[in-house]
């Protein structure tokens, strides 16, 4: 009997072309996971993820699900997958879910964190997971800008897809900016995010922090609905999916 299985997955996205299948490469997270599951069950497996992280982006707790026919326990499935997955992908947990559970459609919120490293010395051992900036930006100015960006808005100015036909209205209920030592983090929680949205928000906030634009200009930027007016897209390696919420 087929059962619906829920997976909690962490991965270092440095050498992958994102979560989702790509036509000309085997280097995707989804592809690696499906290959192992298909080998385990001797049938084609299609895995659904809660989100579609971009090339180079990491995940601490991605959620995915699929229906499997197997006599193995959840722990045995987890251990089998970790035995054959590359060392930069780990299945942290496997659970039987209800037949109606869908990792993407049932998600009620997501948390992403973008990490910068500031200071005169390069972060040699963290270089794959942080965006290195030599100077410390104005934290209070960025917090003022973040307060304007938080809430339900049309975030078309922060979407990298110019042909986006679906609604670009999203609710970002929290943007926390914190500096601890040399690490500067931007933590975003919302109901959902557009393509490259978190990285564009971060790039724009950093421009505020470096005095290239004002915090007050965020209102005009939201109203303009024009990607060309927003800041640069922050590099992928600083971004990690932290958590997916479910009721």
C-alpha positions in Angstrom: 0.0 0.0 0.0 1.3 3.4 -0.9 1.7 5.8 2.0 2.5 9.5 2.0 5.9 10.2 3.6 7.1 13.6 4.9 10.8 14.3 4.8 12.9 17.0 6.7 16.0 17.7 4.7 19.1 19.9 5.1 21.6 20.6 2.4 24.6 22.7 1.4 23.5 24.1 -1.9 26.9 25.3 -3.0 27.5 22.9 -5.9 23.9 22.4 -6.9 21.7 24.2 -9.5 18.9 24.6 -6.9 16.2 22.4 -5.6 14.1 21.8 -8.8 14.9 19.5 -11.7 16.9 21.2 -14.5 16.8 19.7 -18.1 20.6 19.7 -18.7 22.1 18.7 -15.3 21.9 16.0 -12.7 23.1 18.5 -10.0 19.8 19.4 -8.3 18.7 18.5 -4.8 15.4 17.1 -5.9 17.1 15.0 -8.5 19.6 13.5 -6.0 16.8 12.6 -3.5 14.6 11.1 -6.2 17.4 8.9 -7.5 18.0 7.4 -4.1 14.3 6.9 -3.4 13.7 5.3 -6.8 16.6 2.9 -6.3 15.2 2.0 -2.8 11.6 1.3 -4.1 12.4 0.0 -7.6 9.9 2.5 -9.1 10.0 6.1 -10.3 9.6 8.5 -7.4 8.6 12.2 -7.8 9.3 14.3 -4.7 7.5 17.6 -3.9 9.3 20.2 -2.0 7.9 23.0 0.1 9.9 25.5 -1.9 12.3 25.9 -4.8 15.6 27.2 -3.5 17.8 28.7 -6.2 21.3 27.6 -7.3 23.7 28.0 -4.5 21.1 28.5 -1.7 21.1 26.2 1.4 18.5 24.7 3.6 18.4 23.8 7.2 15.0 22.3 7.2 13.4 21.9 3.8 10.2 19.8 3.9 9.2 17.4 1.1 6.7 14.6 0.5 6.0 11.7 -1.8 4.0 8.5 -1.9 6.0 5.3 -1.5 5.4 1.6 -1.5 7.8 0.1 1.0 8.0 -2.3 4.0 10.8 -0.2 5.5 10.3 1.8 8.7 10.7 5.6 8.7 14.1 5.2 10.4 15.2 2.6 7.9 14.2 4.9 5.0 16.1 7.8 6.6 19.2 5.7 7.1 19.1 4.2 3.6 18.8 7.6 2.1 21.7 9.1 4.1 23.8 6.1 3.2 23.5 6.8 -0.5 23.0 10.6 -0.7 26.0 12.9 -1.3 27.7 14.1 1.9 26.2 17.6 1.4 22.6 16.4 1.6 21.1 14.9 4.8 17.6 13.6 5.5 17.0 14.5 9.2 13.6 12.9 9.6 11.1 10.7 7.8 7.5 10.5 9.0 4.3 8.9 7.6 1.9 11.8 6.9 -1.8 11.9 6.1 -2.8 11.2 2.5 -3.9 14.8 2.2 -0.6 16.4 3.3 1.2 18.4 0.6 4.5 20.0 1.5 4.0 23.1 -0.7 0.2 23.7 -0.7 -0.2 23.1 3.1 2.7 25.4 4.1 1.5 28.4 6.0 4.8 30.2 6.3 8.5 30.1 5.7 11.6 31.5 7.4 14.7 32.5 5.4 17.9 33.9 6.8 20.5 35.8 4.9 24.0 36.1 6.5 26.7 38.6 5.9 30.2 38.6 7.4 31.7 42.0 8.1 35.3 43.0 8.9 38.8 43.4 7.5 39.6 39.7 7.4 38.0 37.2 4.9 35.9 34.4 6.4 37.9 31.5 5.0 35.9 28.7 6.6 32.5 30.4 6.2 33.0 31.6 2.7 30.4 29.3 1.2 27.7 30.4 3.5 28.1 34.2 4.0 28.3 37.3 1.9 31.5 39.1 2.8 31.3 42.9 3.1 34.2 44.8 4.5 32.3 47.7 6.1 29.5 47.6 8.6 26.3 49.2 7.2 24.0 51.5 9.1 21.9 49.0 11.1 19.3 51.5 12.3 18.7 52.8 8.7 18.2 49.3 7.5 15.7 48.5 10.3 13.7 51.7 9.4 13.6 50.5 5.8 12.6 47.0 6.8 9.7 48.3 8.9 8.3 49.9 5.7 8.8 46.7 3.7 7.2 44.4 6.3 3.5 43.7 5.8 1.3 42.7 2.9 2.4 44.4 -0.3 2.8 43.9 -4.0 6.4 42.9 -4.1 6.8 43.0 -7.9 9.8 45.4 -7.6 11.5 42.5 -5.7 10.7 39.7 -8.2 13.3 38.7 -10.7 10.8 37.2 -13.2 9.5 40.1 -15.4 7.0 37.8 -17.0 5.3 36.8 -13.8 1.6 36.5 -14.5 0.4 35.4 -11.1 -0.1 37.8 -8.2 3.0 39.3 -6.7 1.3 40.3 -3.5 2.9 38.6 -0.5 2.8 39.1 3.2 6.2 39.4 5.0 5.2 39.7 8.6 8.7 39.9 10.0 12.1 41.3 8.9 14.7 41.1 11.7 18.2 42.6 11.3 20.8 41.6 13.9 24.5 41.9 14.3 26.5 39.6 16.5 30.2 40.0 16.3 31.2 39.9 12.7 27.9 38.3 11.6 25.1 40.4 10.2 21.8 38.5 9.7 18.6 39.4 7.9 15.7 37.0 9.0 12.5 37.0 6.9 9.3 35.3 7.8 6.3 35.4 5.5 3.5 33.4 3.9 5.5 33.0 0.7 8.3 34.5 -1.4 8.8 35.3 -5.1 11.8 34.3 -7.2 15.0 35.9 -5.8 12.8 38.0 -3.5 14.7 37.6 -0.3 18.0 38.2 -2.0 16.7 41.4 -3.7 15.3 42.6 -0.4 18.6 42.0 1.2 20.5 43.8 -1.6 18.2 46.7 -1.3 18.4 46.9 2.4 22.2 46.9 2.2 22.1 49.8 -0.2 20.1 51.7 2.4 22.7 50.7 5.0 25.5 52.0 2.8 23.7 55.3 2.1 22.9 54.6 -1.5 19.2 55.1 -1.0 17.0 56.3 1.9 14.8 54.2 4.1 11.8 56.4 3.1 12.3 55.4 -0.6 11.0 51.9 0.2 7.4 53.1 -0.1 8.0 54.5 -3.6 9.8 51.4 -4.6 6.9 49.2 -3.6 4.5 51.5 -5.5 6.7 51.5 -8.6 6.4 47.7 -9.2 9.6 47.8 -11.2 12.4 45.4 -10.6 14.9 47.8 -12.3 14.5 50.3 -9.5 15.3 47.9 -6.6 18.7 47.0 -5.3 21.2 44.4 -6.5 20.4 40.7 -6.0 22.6 39.6 -3.0 24.7 36.5 -3.8 23.1 33.1 -3.3 25.6 31.6 -0.8 24.4 33.9 2.1 20.8 32.5 1.9 19.5 29.6 3.9 15.9 28.3 4.2 15.5 27.9 8.0 12.0 26.6 8.6 8.6 25.8 6.9 5.4 26.3 9.0 2.3 24.0 9.0 -0.9 24.3 11.0 
